[in-house]
Structure formats: C-alpha cells, structure tokens
Amino acid sequence: MGGDMEKDKTEKLALIDVGSNTIRTVVYGLRGGRARKLYSERDYAGLIAYVRDGRLTEEGVARLCATLAHMKRFCALCRCERVTAFSTASLRGVTNRAEAVEAVRRLTGLEILPLSAEEEMACDCAALLRAGLKGGFAFDLGGGSCQVFRFCEEGLREGASLPFGCLTLGEHFVRRGLFPDREEARGMRRYVRGTLEEYLPGFAGVRPSVLHAMGGTARAVAKVLRATGQAEQDGECLCVPREALRQMLRDARKCEGKMVATLRRVIPGRMSTLLPGVLAMEAIARHLGCETIEVTPTGVREGFLWTRLLPTAAPSTAN
C-alpha cells in the first residue's frame, strides 16, 4: 500500500525561463509519469533594455536578482521540491554573463543554466514533436532573438538564431510614438527581410502550407486576433492568416487609440512590443511564402522540461 501511495504522490517542479523581455515561472505537477501545468507567474523585466556596450548593467543585474528572488518565494509558496532556471537570449550575448549568473547564485541561491542558440532551437523542436507534429517549418520569436528552423520526425534539420526580437526591434526602430509609423515599419521590414536573406536564404519561397509559431509574442498576437474575431481555434492551436497581421498593422496606423484600448484590455503587459512582433511575424511568413501561421501553446520551456529534466514524462499543455 505504501508503494501505491508513493506512486500517487504529486511532485511539484518549477521551471524559470529567463527571457529578454519576460521572466516566467511555471510550476508543473508530476504524477504517474505525467507532467501537468499547475501555476505560473511572470514579470516583464525587460532585461535587454539594461544591456549597454554588450554588458548587463549593475541595474540590470539587480533587476534580475530581485525578480528571481521573487520567483523563488513564489516557488516556495507553491511547495516546489525542485526549482530549475535557464536563460535564452537574455544572457547569451552579454560579456559579463558569468558575473551575472554568479550574482544570482550568491543572492538567491538559484543556478541559471544558459542555453546556446542551438540548444534553444533543439528545445523548441522537441516541444513541437512531443506535441504530436511530424515536421515542417517553425519560428520562436522572443524579446531579443528569433529562432527559425525546419524540423522532421528525427529532429532539427536546419535553422538559425536571428539577432532580433520584438523588444530589440521596437527599441531600434520606433522613435516617435508607441507604435511604429509607416516609415519606421518600412525600416523594420527591410531589416528583418535582410536578416532572413543573410541567415536563411534557402528558406525563401519554400511555401509551407502552415508555419508553426512559438513564444509569448506569437501567443499574444493570436490572443488579440482571437478577441477581434480574426484568428480561429484549431484544437489547442490558433490559426492566424497572414492577411490578419497586415490588417492589424493598418488598424494601428488608422486608429492608434482604438488599438491601445484593445491591447490594454487583452494583453496590457505587451503594449509596446506587440506591433514590432506582428511586423516580424508577417515578414517571416512572407519570406517563406506562407499564408497561414499556426500558433502553438507549447514552447522552449516544455522542450527543456521534456529533454533535460523529464525525458520519460508525458506532454502537458503550456500557455
């Protein structure tokens, strides 16, 4: 009987994803060989805004430590037996990454595992495969980078980590208002298109029937479009026509006040980063020659969970 009770016990595991724009903690319940999402907490820390001359500033390190201390308290309240933290583009390119990671360890007791671009893409790919997809083209748009890749049942085939994200695009191009104006949008598109041509020339015009989108930005865009009746639910995914992205950009230019009200109601934390994300998503779809984007609820956290921590556990749904 004691053995049966041990099998039925739910273990709680927390995964902290340190991103360029958002730091998010997801608590999973592990029971009977399955992983199920229980709770989550997020903070729009915007770490990439604290990078100066390739270094994370002292203020940025302090923000990182304070946010992770909060996340650790959240994990304690959730009675988590295990807490694991990893970082993506947020710390990948900073020259003082080792010092930042050590400061976190010293002040919070948490160890951050930095993922390389290749490791992040591998986690993205694993998440899609564990969600039941057989192959295709996908992208994961974050705050500071964007992974675009092709995958099959055997795993990652080819791809690249592109040096832009919704946060960096907004910071570099949007100067005169909350949303990019026509000239700023044109510059943003040229940059994204040029980067895709440089890093992934072989992806131009491949015309997949659907393009799989991952990450908080894509999910936020789909959430707004669903709220306005322009995205359709397909199982656990949301199907977004490329034309809906173009229309969203036109609507923002035509009536900024109405768009602000919509974003404030649906996704207030992503007010300034959403439209650059929409531009990037539309440009990626255009480069590949795809008219339909399928936004999946799974992502790098689930890929990390299933490949690094729980390779034998059954999939769970993310959001």
ABEGO torsion letter per residue (X at the ends): XAAAAAAABBBBBBBBBBBAABBBBBBBBBBGGBBBBABBBBBBAGAAAABBGGBBBAAAAAAAAAAAAAAAAAAAAAGBABBBBBBBAAAAABAAAAAAAAAAAAAAGBBBBBBBAAAAAAAAAAAAAAAGBAEEBBBBBBAABBBBBBBBAAEBABEBBBABBAAAAAAAABAABABBBAAAAAAAAAAAAAAAAAABAAABGAGBABBBBBEAAAAAAAAAAAAAGABBBBEABBBBBAAAAAAAAAAAAABAAAAAAAAAAABAAAAAAAAAAAAAAAAAAAAAGBABBBBBABBAAAAAAAAAABAABBBBBBX
